Amino acid sequence: MNSPESISLPHSSSSSPILSASKSTKKWALNEIEALLALPFTDLIWQAQQVHRDHWNPQGVQLSTLLSVKTGGCPEDCAYCPQSVRYDTGVENQAMLPLNEVLAAAQRAKEAGASRFCMGAAWRSPKDKDLEPIAAMIEGVRALGMETCATLGMLKPAQAERLKQAGLDFYNHNLDSAPEFYGDIISTREYQDRLDTLTAVRAAGINVCCGGIVGMGENASQRAGLIAQLANLDPAPESVPINLLVQVKGTPLHGQDELDPLDFVRTIAVARITMPKSRVRLSAGRENMSDAVQALCFLAGANSIFYGEQLLTTPNPEADRDRSLMQRLGMQAE
């Protein structure tokens, strides 16, 4: 394994070996990513900030709002998920929302400053008949002038094509964890199933939104393994949500030891270095993060957040708190 000291620190954006290695053609070895994670914190943040400024407006933040359009009743056993029928979490199974409610929510999100509207449904995989009301939602949200994103579970190639026809901009399907840790969290879906869905989405010409969850009990090497999987997708996802586990009573991961906030910031920084052209989204878990930790995440290269008081079924910071933080940091919505 490379030692942390084996990675040279940049003196300028033009001469940095990290920057030159950050292009989409770079394939990242696990030991390289482990070495990045192990760097002294200030050196890691500096490198991430150099990469970030080379590719993005350092004051810009893309705002997305997420709505659960079909809640609960999922047959899978993801150990973190309150929507699984296997766990008693208090989440009720709810039918798909009517189109007018979804579009009203999208309009409110737009008025609040969001530029992307994400629609999630708790399915293992949608049936073909399920896609028609989803397609109408996509078309309606696009008509409002917003980007569209959906997360509906596993897709077949023809289903991905149908969503593309409806005008879907992004499809979210997370890898969740490194392959070596995946079996500790989920037994009802194979890692390859997730990769196959990403292949179908990419083949349909839809932008890929794909990230994972940290703080599920994985070790540093397994966090590095997740980043390696994401960074080595060809091409890397356009959007990379990094989620901090939200512990929900009734799920197997409730009571899990909490991740050190600085280790979460490190994960954001390494995602930025290894995927320089991707939006790195600060996602679930922000409700329990201090403003200072979130500020460090932005410094580490996060440039997108979920915006609004609720994610799918778990709380999110109020919009006023986010606007206040962005104003105090001198950041603007993009």
C-alpha positions in Angstrom: 0.0 0.0 0.0 1.2 3.5 -0.8 1.9 5.5 2.3 0.1 8.9 2.6 3.4 10.6 2.1 3.8 9.0 -1.4 1.2 11.4 -2.8 2.9 14.7 -3.7 1.2 17.9 -2.6 0.4 20.4 -5.3 2.2 23.8 -5.5 -0.2 25.1 -8.2 -3.2 23.8 -10.2 -1.1 23.5 -13.3 1.6 21.3 -11.8 -0.3 19.2 -9.3 0.1 15.4 -9.9 -3.3 14.9 -8.3 -5.0 17.3 -10.7 -3.4 15.6 -13.7 -4.5 12.3 -12.4 -8.1 13.4 -11.9 -9.2 13.3 -15.5 -11.9 10.8 -16.5 -9.3 8.5 -18.0 -7.7 7.9 -14.6 -8.3 4.5 -13.0 -8.0 4.6 -9.3 -6.4 1.7 -7.4 -7.8 1.0 -4.0 -4.4 1.7 -2.3 -4.3 5.2 -3.9 -7.7 6.0 -2.4 -6.7 4.6 0.9 -3.7 6.8 0.9 -5.7 9.9 0.1 -8.1 9.1 3.0 -5.1 8.8 5.3 -3.5 12.2 4.4 -3.2 14.8 7.1 -6.6 16.5 7.1 -5.4 20.0 6.0 -3.4 18.5 3.1 -6.4 16.5 1.9 -8.7 19.4 2.1 -6.2 21.6 0.2 -5.9 19.0 -2.6 -9.7 18.7 -2.8 -10.1 22.5 -3.0 -7.5 22.7 -5.7 -9.3 20.1 -7.8 -12.7 21.7 -7.1 -11.6 25.2 -8.2 -10.0 23.7 -11.4 -13.5 22.4 -12.5 -16.2 24.3 -10.6 -17.3 27.6 -9.3 -16.2 27.3 -5.7 -19.1 29.4 -4.5 -21.8 27.6 -6.5 -24.2 25.0 -5.0 -26.8 23.1 -7.0 -30.1 22.7 -5.2 -32.2 19.5 -5.6 -35.5 18.7 -3.9 -36.6 15.1 -3.3 -40.1 13.8 -3.1 -41.4 10.3 -2.3 -44.0 9.7 -4.9 -44.7 6.1 -3.7 -43.8 5.3 -0.1 -43.1 2.1 1.8 -43.8 -1.5 1.1 -40.4 -2.3 -0.4 -39.7 -6.1 -0.3 -35.9 -5.7 0.0 -33.9 -6.0 3.2 -31.5 -3.0 3.0 -30.5 -2.7 6.6 -30.6 1.1 6.6 -34.0 1.6 5.0 -37.2 2.5 6.9 -39.3 1.7 3.8 -38.7 -2.1 3.9 -41.7 -4.2 4.8 -39.3 -6.3 6.9 -38.8 -3.7 9.6 -41.3 -2.0 11.9 -40.3 1.7 11.5 -43.7 3.4 11.5 -43.5 4.2 7.8 -46.8 3.4 6.2 -47.3 1.9 2.7 -48.7 4.7 0.6 -49.9 4.5 -3.0 -48.4 6.6 -5.8 -49.2 10.3 -5.4 -51.5 11.9 -8.0 -49.9 13.9 -10.7 -51.3 17.2 -9.5 -49.8 16.8 -6.0 -46.4 16.0 -7.5 -46.4 19.0 -9.8 -47.6 21.3 -7.0 -44.6 20.1 -4.9 -42.3 20.7 -7.8 -43.6 24.2 -8.2 -43.0 24.9 -4.5 -39.5 23.5 -4.8 -38.8 25.7 -7.8 -40.1 28.8 -6.0 -37.9 28.0 -3.1 -34.8 27.9 -5.3 -34.4 24.3 -6.3 -33.3 23.6 -9.9 -33.7 19.8 -9.9 -36.7 17.8 -8.7 -36.1 14.2 -7.8 -38.9 11.6 -7.5 -38.5 8.4 -5.6 -40.6 5.3 -5.4 -40.1 2.4 -3.0 -39.9 -0.5 -5.5 -37.4 -3.3 -6.0 -38.1 -2.7 -9.6 -41.0 -0.9 -11.3 -43.6 -2.8 -13.4 -44.0 -1.5 -16.9 -47.4 -0.1 -16.1 -45.9 1.9 -13.2 -43.8 3.9 -15.6 -46.7 5.6 -17.3 -47.7 7.8 -14.4 -44.0 8.4 -13.6 -43.5 9.5 -17.2 -46.3 12.0 -16.9 -44.6 13.4 -13.7 -41.3 13.7 -15.6 -43.0 15.5 -18.4 -44.9 17.8 -16.1 -41.8 18.7 -14.0 -39.8 19.5 -17.1 -42.6 21.7 -18.3 -42.0 23.8 -15.2 -38.4 24.4 -16.4 -36.7 22.1 -13.8 -34.3 19.2 -14.3 -35.8 15.8 -13.5 -34.4 12.9 -11.5 -36.0 9.6 -10.6 -35.0 6.7 -8.3 -37.3 3.7 -8.8 -35.2 0.7 -8.2 -33.7 -1.7 -10.7 -34.5 -1.0 -14.4 -34.5 -3.1 -17.5 -33.1 -1.5 -20.7 -36.5 -0.9 -22.2 -37.7 0.8 -19.0 -34.7 3.1 -19.1 -35.5 3.9 -22.7 -39.1 4.8 -21.7 -37.9 7.2 -19.0 -35.6 8.8 -21.5 -38.5 9.2 -23.9 -40.3 11.1 -21.2 -37.4 13.4 -20.9 -35.7 12.2 -17.7 -32.5 14.0 -17.1 -31.0 11.9 -14.2 -31.5 8.5 -12.8 -30.4 7.8 -9.2 -29.3 4.2 -8.3 -26.7 4.1 -5.6 -24.1 1.4 -5.1 -24.5 2.0 -1.3 -21.2 0.5 -0.3 -18.0 -1.3 -1.4 -18.5 -4.8 -2.9 -16.7 -6.4 0.1 -19.2 -4.8 2.6 -22.4 -5.0 0.5 -23.4 -8.4 1.8 -23.4 -7.1 5.4 -26.1 -4.6 4.4 -28.3 -6.2 1.7 -29.0 -9.8 0.8 -32.0 -9.4 -1.6 -30.1 -7.7 -4.4 -26.7 -8.5 -5.9 -24.0 -5.8 -6.4 -24.1 -6.7 -10.1 -27.8 -5.9 -10.2 -27.0 -2.4 -9.4 -24.2 -2.2 -12.0 -26.6 -3.6 -14.6 -29.1 -0.9 -13.9 -26.5 1.8 -14.3 -25.5 0.2 -17.6 -29.1 0.4 -18.8 -29.4 4.0 -17.7 -26.2 5.0 -19.4 -27.1 3.2 -22.6 -30.4 5.0 -22.7 -28.6 8.3 -22.6 -29.7 9.4 -19.2 -27.3 11.1 -16.8 -26.2 8.9 -13.9 -26.7 9.9 -10.3 -24.9 7.3 -8.1 -23.3 7.4 -4.7 -23.4 5.6 -1.4 -23.9 5.6 2.3 -21.2 5.9 4.9 -21.4 5.3 8.7 -23.0 1.9 8.3 -20.1 0.2 10.2 -17.7 0.0 7.3 -14.0 0.5 7.9 -11.8 3.1 6.1 -10.7 0.6 3.5 -14.3 -0.2 2.7 -15.1 3.5 2.4 -12.2 3.7 0.0 -13.6 0.7 -1.9 -16.9 2.5 -2.4 -15.2 5.6 -3.8 -13.0 3.3 -6.1 -16.1 1.7 -7.5 -17.8 5.1 -8.2 -14.7 6.8 -9.6 -13.9 3.8 -11.9 -17.3 3.7 -13.6 -16.8 4.7 -17.2 -17.6 7.5 -17.3 -17.9 8.6 -13.6 -21.4 9.5 -12.5 -22.5 13.1 -13.3 -23.9 13.3 -9.8 -22.5 11.6 -6.7 -24.6 11.7 -3.5 -22.6 10.9 -0.4 -25.1 10.0 2.4 -24.4 9.8 6.1 -26.4 7.0 7.6 -29.7 8.3 9.2 -30.4 5.8 11.9 -34.1 4.9 12.0 -35.5 3.0 14.9 -36.6 -0.4 13.8 -33.9 -0.9 11.2 -31.0 -3.2 11.8 -28.5 -0.3 11.7 -30.3 1.6 14.5 -27.8 2.0 17.3 -24.7 1.8 15.0 -21.7 3.7 16.3 -21.7 7.1 14.7 -19.1 8.0 12.1 -16.6 10.7 13.1 -17.7 13.9 11.3 -14.2 14.5 10.1 -14.1 11.0 8.4 -17.3 12.1 6.6 -15.6 15.2 5.4 -12.6 13.1 4.3 -15.0 11.0 2.2 -16.4 14.1 0.5 -12.8 15.3 -0.2 -11.7 12.0 -1.8 -14.9 11.9 -3.9 -14.0 15.3 -5.2 -10.4 14.5 -6.0 -11.2 11.2 -7.7 -14.3 12.5 -9.6 -13.4 16.1 -10.5 -16.1 16.6 -13.1 -19.0 15.1 -11.0 -21.4 17.1 -8.8 -20.7 15.8 -5.3 -23.9 16.0 -3.3 -24.0 16.4 0.4 -27.1 14.2 0.9 -28.8 12.4 3.8 -27.6 13.1 7.3 -27.4 16.9 7.1 -30.1 17.3 9.7 -27.7 16.2 12.4 -24.7 18.0 11.1 -23.5 21.3 12.5 -23.1 24.3 10.2 -19.4 24.0 10.7 -19.3 20.4 9.5 -21.4 21.3 6.4 -19.0 24.2 5.7 -16.1 21.8 5.8 -17.9 19.6 3.3 -18.3 22.5 0.9 -14.6 23.4 1.4 -13.9 19.7 0.6 -15.7 20.0 -2.7 -19.4 19.3 -2.2 -21.3 21.5 -4.6 -24.9 20.1 -4.4 -27.4 19.5 -1.6 -30.9 18.1 -1.2 -32.9 21.2 -0.3 -36.2 21.1 1.6 -37.5 19.8 4.9 -37.8 16.1 4.0 -35.9 13.5 2.0 -37.9 10.4 1.2 -39.0 9.6 4.7 -36.3 11.2 6.9 -35.9 14.9 7.9 -33.7 17.4 6.2 -32.6 20.9 7.3 -35.2 23.6 6.8 -34.8 25.7 3.7 -34.3 28.8 5.9 -31.4 27.2 7.7 -29.8 26.3 4.3 -30.3 29.8 2.9 -28.8 31.3 6.0 -25.7 29.0 5.9 -25.2 29.7 2.2 -25.4 33.4 2.8 -23.0 33.3 5.7 -20.5 31.3 3.5 -20.9 33.6 0.5 -22.3 30.8 -1.6 -25.0 31.0 -4.3 -27.5 28.6 -5.8 -26.8 27.4 -9.3 
